[in-house]
Amino acid sequence: MERASVATTKSRQFLQTLVRGMAAEAFVGQSDRELVARFLACHDEAVFEAFVRRHGPMVYRVCWRVLQHSQDAEDAFQATFLLLAKKLRSVRKRESLASWLHGVAHRVALKARSQAANRSAHERNGRAANSILPEDVTWRELSTALDAGLAHLPEKWRLPLIHCYLEGRTQDEAAAQLGWSKSTLLRRLDEARAALGRRLTRKGIVWPAAVSALLLSDCVAPAALSSKLIGVTAEAAVYVATGKSALAIGLTSAKAVALMEGALQVMFFAKIKMAAIVVLALGLISGLATSAVPISANQEPAPSRVAQNSTKQESGKQTEKPKKPKARFTISKETTRVTDAPDPDGYIDYEAILNERLREGVTAENNANVLLFQAIGPHPQKVNMPGTYFHLMGILAPPDKGDYFVDVLTHHRNVLNPELTNDKIKEIKDRLERAASRPWKAKKYPHLAGWLTANERQLALATQAAQRSRYYSPMVTKKGEVPPPGLVSALRPGVYSCTELIQALIARAMLHLGEGRADAAWKDLAACHRLGRHLATGPTLLEGVVGVTLETAAMDAYLVPNQA
């Protein structure tokens, strides 16, 4: 009976694989954009298998060239497609996924290689039997340089190289897939080969640009992907896309899941970094605009302070302290849209106008930011917030010393070791990232559990803040500078401290989940969602981007209790 049952199960699995493969073949003529729309609508395994069949050989070879090890390459391969399933909705350029997949596969493989380098000597020695190492070391160097060079090319050049060489498409097929004319494809192929040749030359690989194409075609053989790997990857991708665990039912390895989660964390912090850069750039432009002093057409420009001081010194008079220059312009419907009265020197007080509008309907009792500053204290990121900031919120500044939130590195220094090396800091941050991405138990990360316990009061304030209906963070700029620096100088360090606070909440939710407290986990995650939305309503782009990113991080939390 058992043999018959096993045979029946295998027959059923074979038929399912066959039917799914035949269905995937039916999608061969559809573009990537059409397949993306279809998969997002129904999460069909056959549609995702069409992705894997189309781009899988290229992804596998990218992973193999970096790792030179079959099992490691398969883990990186699966992690790349699981990440695609997880992030498919946020991929902007859906006309061709090849470029996105190549870049992600290369980064995931590099991460896997870094992890493999830390294995024990026994494990490294055991790799030899399963490794496929080329005899020519130069070949390995060139193939590694190839993927690194491709990753840094602009997409208009990277796409034709990937399609025509890494994926082995004909020029007609590549042009149709990309939506380009054949002449455009040929022109960009020539430009791409030349650009790749120049990049390789700068790396010390002195080859003519025309040989770049030969390198690509010579070092890339068709990837031998098994039908089992293709089918299992497609099935696992559907589980991941629908928020389930592919690891729990044995569809993928723990290493592949760990690689995917690590890549998700990298993408998360890259968003934060990019948001900060954008905010700084826009803030600089805003500051230049608001600090400019317009002069009417019928008046002569005022002499510079340097010229005035030089004249006074030459006449023997004592130099006076520079005064704030008078702003000379006429306020009318023709000259400005701001109708509020300027200050005595003729400057418009944008700070006061914004604060007046932002705090409409806000009180100390309904403002979430009041409780957040009770949790983080008056000196977020070691910045002394001015008393005006708290006055505008209708509260007194919190005491300089108090029971405030302590970040994980400071807690580690205070409790365990005051001296932290760069490697130890990275280890602690990596551990926190893992704890915030999947369920865990206190016995696994006792120091993190102790850190969360030490911040229990502060985390309780954060969850209370999430229940409040409004969020108001006053705009307070630097005073006394000539000319005024504008809104770019508004202090927002509390945003970064709140980011650390919310990450602690997510880590605590994963601890609750790992130890079977599902209700407490959902309570913490719901608070993270609401706090992210509160921050997103702030007046600056930084708060908007950080708020949305934190809400997404809570949404992406890996809720699988049996993986603790």
Buried (B, 14 or more C-beta within 10 A) or exposed (E): EEEEEEEEEEEEEEEEBEEBBEBBEEBEEBBBBEBBBBBEEEBBBBBBBBBBBBBBBBBBBBBBBBBBBBEBBBBBBBBBBBBBBBBBEEEEEBBBBBBBBBBBBBBBBBBBBEBBEEEEEEEEEEBEEEEEEEEEEEBBEBBBBBBBBBBEBEEBBBBBBBBBBBBBBEBEEBBBBBEBEEEBBBEBBBBBBBBBBEBBBEEEBEBEBEBBBEBBEEBBEEBEBEEEBBBBBBBBBBBBBEEBBBBBEEBBBEBBBBBBBBBBBBBBEEBBEEBBEEBEEBBEEBBEEBBEBEEEEEEEEEEEEEEBEEEEEEEEEEEEEEEBBEBEBEBEEEEBEEEEEBEEEBBBBBBEEBBEEBBEEBBBEEBBBBBBBBBBBBBBBEBEBBEBBBEBBBBEBBEEEEEBBBBBBEBBBEEEEEEBEEEBEEEBBEBBBBBBBBBBBBEBBEBBBBBBEBBEEBBEBBBBBBEBEBBBBBBBBEEEEEBBBBBBBBBBBBBBBBBBBBBBBBBBBBBBBBBEBEEBBBBBBBBBBBBBBBBBBBBBBBBBBBBBBBBBBBEBBBBBBEBB
